[in-house]
């Protein structure tokens, strides 16, 4: 895709999303009596045969399937995706727990819910199923029992669900001495009011609860955010000490992790569209969405932090992957059969495995017992993949050079090493660089999946922002533009190298620089 095509594609993308937004962003009329406003459906029984959404990795899909056998079930990873799906008519209802729905409705008053519970569930914190996890669970349960009896738990729950906004503050846990060690909390950061971000700070019921426990029991608290489906594997692997994200206590989950006593009880209800939402002024809505996405709570800092992590991951993977692929090729280029066989098998395994699966295997299995940051595991995974691609490119590019070039160089007295660097490799580079540039672009796009192993990259941070604003427009548009700029910058740098080494693309005066042409 050339620059002109890129600009055209980007303009069409932006224009298409703006056009779509005209139909799905409404201005809302709130029920003055404070009652739950009327929705498209009145009872749960009306939802049988409809398209129903459920949260990925939760117990709701099984219960919905049993209760509504004729319904079509779709899974979603974030509430912001759910809101867009409801507004655009892709689903008719979405089941989630009442506190989460109330928070969603507060930000999206064109939605409502049916006041009838599908089921009632208890939330608990989870711990690794080992001796350390059992001791920590027992200590937490003892503390939680006292916290309930004192009435502090009820106050905490009220503060985050019904209390004034200015009182929703997590106590400062950063100054705890931590004489008993550190606790790594696994959560999503996208499940208000239980866990979400205000600016760059994680807050909510879960964060507040664990912060108070750590302060009282003298633990350092570290917070790691990830998708909901990744929390249990994260705790199982021992990377995290405790998981909390409105996790329902079930017998099936209890086979994999230890649960604490319940700290919250909630009923699951269906989120649906209101019948009295009124379309409003598009430009006012756009201005409001821009403010919510970037200005409010300094959310631009989340994008900046995510961009930094994405750039670190991308640059390190390109440099290390190039060095790895080049080193492997140099070790194999003279035809060592054993080495070629070994590296061919490794390349086949790495390239045949989906990138997200490779990252999860590395993070949750191979390095499960090693205290290593997810960013470094991601760098390793992308280095292996990119290195395998570079190895293949070098082998293909060098094999394209005629054997006569070797014979001519040897006839001139060149050694094998000098023949490669002086004659073969310079001729092979013009064949290699176009593929190399395309591989870089593919790598940059693939980095968007690293949120699966708790890396707060650009895409993950955009998801966190969308979980607070429930608006996709500016978050996704800015995300697309940033990726376009990163790809364009790196592709430009590679193109400059390509021009400087390819005689067909260099200027005549550059080729003849230093050569006397008037003799």
Protein Blocks (a to p, Z undefined) as FASTA:
>chain_A
ZZklmmmmmmmmmmmmmmmmmmmmccddddfklpacddfbfbfklmgopacdddehiakl
mmmmmmmmmbccdddfbfklmmmmmmnopafbdcddfklmmmmmmmmmmbccddddfbdc
dddddddddfklmmmmmmmmmmmmmmmmnommmmmmmmmmmmcfklmccddfklgnolno
pcddddehlacfkbccehjaccdjklmmmmmmmmmnopacddddddfklmmmmmmnomam
bdcehiacdfklmmmpccdddfbdcddddddddfkbccddfklmmmmmmmmmmmngolmm
mmmmmmmmmmmmmmmmmmmmmmmmmmmmmmmmnopaklmmmmmmmmmmmmmpcfklmmmm
mmmmmmmmpccdfklmmmmmmmmmmmmmmmmmmmmmmmmpcfklmmmmmmnopafklmmm
mmmmmmmmmmmmmmmmmmmmmmmmmmmmmmmnopacfklmmmmmmmmnopaklmmmmmmm
mmmmmmmmmmmmmmmmmmmmmmklpcfklmmgoiafkZZ
